[in-house]
């Protein structure tokens, strides 16, 4: 059966997730709340189609056939849909090395594009290797969500690039604190270890705030405009978190010798925060919700 979930963590990340059964074919009829949904109703307002392939169920012939049919059907009704393929469960004995994971992705990539080429269809797909045993699933979802955010994203990335350059930051992320999806990051490449460190810092800050940062009368939140944290790591790096709004957090990773003047860092982050809030003004937030 079709399962629809509403995601509304904040004014920026608001969307619906339509979860279809793995054996569903879009030529089949499907009902929701007593109403039969047509293919047009499913795809007309769809921003992204995410197809999940179990990497441990090789051969992938049946899954790829369903993926091909779904992509062709969706593209016919809405050519603007983003197509994303999550190659899931790339863990365990079958995927002990990166070479095995890349080989799996290459195999799936070649097969699906071969089918589309035979149909003379110019459709681009994104491919993501994911697992529940690390943060790869969060990173993959982050990249999908970023494609659905309005055209303000390049401006945000430019602001983050400036902050990184002025403060000698190694890597910076703008997180949704509820889901730990990162709305944006600077132009430097994302490595999984940096992402995991910055993502986990949010949990640590909120957990500690729930114990020590909430007033005894219960009036207040564990995460608010005063939320900030600095953590010195034993590898000579520093993690820096600062609240941007009641739903966004800036988390940075930088070398300790570049963090000698926290006052200057705080000032630059305040300037960055004000610029971000100007970019995502109230009127823009309303447009995101529509």
N, C-alpha and C positions, 0 to 999 in steps of 0.2 A: 504494500500500500504506500501511497504518497505521504510523506511526512514533511510538513512545512514548519520551519522554526524562524522566529523573528529575532534578529540581532539588533539591539539598540543600546549599546554601551554608552554612547555619547552622541553629540550632534554630528560628528563626522562619519563615524562608522555605524551606519544604519542600512541594513539590507535584510532580505529574506533568503533563507536557504531551503530549496526544494530538493528533498532527498528521495530519489527514485530507487526502487529495488534493483539489485544487480542484474536480474534477468529480464528487466523491462525493456520492451521495444516500443519506440515512439509511435509506431503504426497501431499499437494496441490502444484501446480505450481505457481511460483511467478516471476514477471519480474521486472528488474531494468535497466533503460537506453536502453530499447528495447531488452534486453537479458534475456532469461529464465534461472534462476539459479537452479542448481541441489542441492540435499542434500549434495553431496560431496563438491561442491563449497562453500556451506554455512559453513560447519563444519571443513573442513580440516585445515584451518588456524585460527580457533576460539580458543581464550585463555580461555574465560569464558562465560558460558550461565547463564544469570540472568533472572529468572522467577518471575514476580510480581503477587502476589495474593491479591485481595481486601479483607481485613480482615472483612469488614462490609457486605459482600455478603455471609452470612452463609445460607444454607450448601455449602460446598466447593467441592461437588462431581464433577461438570463439570470442574472447574479449576484444580483440582487434576488429573483428567483424562488427560487433555491437558498437564499438567506438566509431568506426567508419560510418555506419548507418546514422548514428546520432549526430555526427558532425555535418553530414550532407543534409539531413533533415533540418537541423537548426539553422544552417547557413542559408537554406532556401527561404526561410521565413524572416530571418534577421541577419544580414551579412555583417553587422557591426558587433556581433558577439565575440568575446574573447574566449578562445578554446585553450584549456589547460589540462594536461595529463599528469596525474599523480601516480608515479610508479611506486607503489606502497609495499611495505614489508621488505625493504632492502637491508635485511639483517639476518642473523642466524648463520648456520653453517654454509648456506649457499652463497653468501655475500660477505666473506671474511676480508676481502680486499677491495680497494677502490676500483681496481681493474675489472672485477666481476660486475660491479654496479654500473660502470660506464659501458661495459659490453652489453648488459641488459638494456640500458637506455638506447644504445645505438641500434640494437636489433629491433626494438619497438619503433623507434624513429624511422628507420628505413622501410619497415613494412607498411606503416600507415601512410607515409608520403608516397610510397610506390603505388598504393591503392588510389590515392587522390590524384596522382599524376595520370594514371590510366583513365580516370574520369575527366581529365583536363580541368581540374578544379585548383585554383590558386588560393589555398587556405593555409594560414600560418597557425601553428600550435606551439604552446609552451610546454616544456617537459620538466618535471621536478621529481627527484629521488627523495622519498620520505620514509620515516620510521617513527614509531611511537616511543622508541628508546632514546631519542635525542630531540633536539629542537628543530629538526628539519621540517616537520609538519607545520610548525608555527612560521618558519621562514617562507615556506611555499604559500601558505595562506596570505601572509603579509604581501607578497609580490602580486598575488591575484587582487587583493583589496586595493593596492596602490593603483592598479589599472582602472579601477572603478571610481576613483576620486576625481573630481573635476580638474580643469587645467591649471589649478593653483599649485599643483605638485612641483613643477619645475622651479617656481619661485621659492618654495620651501627648501628644495635641494640647494639652490643657489645661496640662500641664507645660511644653511648648515655648512656649506663649503667655506663661506667667509668666516664663520665662527671657528671652524677647524683650523683655518690658516692663521688667524690672528692669535689663537690660544695654543697653537702647537699640539692639537688633539690628534690622537691616532685614529679614532673612530667615534662617531656620534650617531645615536638613534633617537627618533621621536616616537615614543611608545604610547599606545592605548593601554592604560594601566590595568584595565579589567581583563582583556583578552591576551595581553602581551604581544599583540600584533604591532609591528612597527609601521607607522604611517609613512615615514620617510627616513632616509639616511643620507649621509654625504656621498660624494662621487667615488670615494675610495672603495676598493673591492670589499665585499662582506666575507669574512671568514667565520666559520661556525663557532670557533672557540670564543671569539670576541662577542658574537651575538649571544651565546649562552651566558657568558658572564654578565653582560648588561641586562639581559632578560631576568636572570635569577636575582639580580640586585633589587628589582622591583618587589619581588616576594619578600626579601629580607627586610626592606624598609617598611613595608606595610605590616608585616608580622610584628616587628619591633614597635611600630607606632600603635598597633592595637593594644599592646601591653602597657607602654609608657607614654604614648602620645595623646590619649583620649582623656578628657577631663572626667573626674570622679562622678559628676552629676550626669554623665552620659551625653552632654551637649557638645557636639563636635564630631568630626570625622577623623578616621585614621590617616586620610590623605587630603591635605588642603593646601592653601597658598603658602604655608610656612614649611611644607615638606621639602627637605633637602638632606643629602648625606654624602660623606666622603669616606671611602674605604681604601686603605693602603694594603696592597697585595704583596706577598712575599717574593714576587718576581720583579719588583721594582716598578710596577705599574700602579696607577691610581684609578679607582672607579668614582665617578662624580655624578650624582643625581640631583636634579632640580625640577620642582613643579613648574609646569608651563600653564596649565589650567586645571580645573577639577577633573579632567579626564585624560590629560596628556602629561607625559614626563619626558624630559631630556636626560638621557643617560650617555655619558662620555667615558672613553677609555684613553688615558694619556700617561706618559712617562712621569715619574715622580720628580725628576729634575726640571720638568716643564710646569710644575705645579707649586712653584716657590712663592707665588703671589696670588693667594686665593681671592683677595679683595678685587684684584683686576679681573680675575676669572669670573667672579660673581657679577661684576659690573657688565662685562661683555655678555653674559648670559641673560641679564635683565634686558639689555638692548635687543638681544635675539628674541626673547619672550615677547616684548612689546611689538616687534615686527611681525612675529607669527600671528599674534592676535589681530593685528591690522589686516594681514592677508586673509585670515578666516574671520572676516567681520560677520556681524549678526545677519546681514542680508545674504551673505554667501552661505552661511549655515542653513538658512531656510531653503536655498536652492538645492543644497545637498539632500535635504529631506524629501524633496519632491520626486 
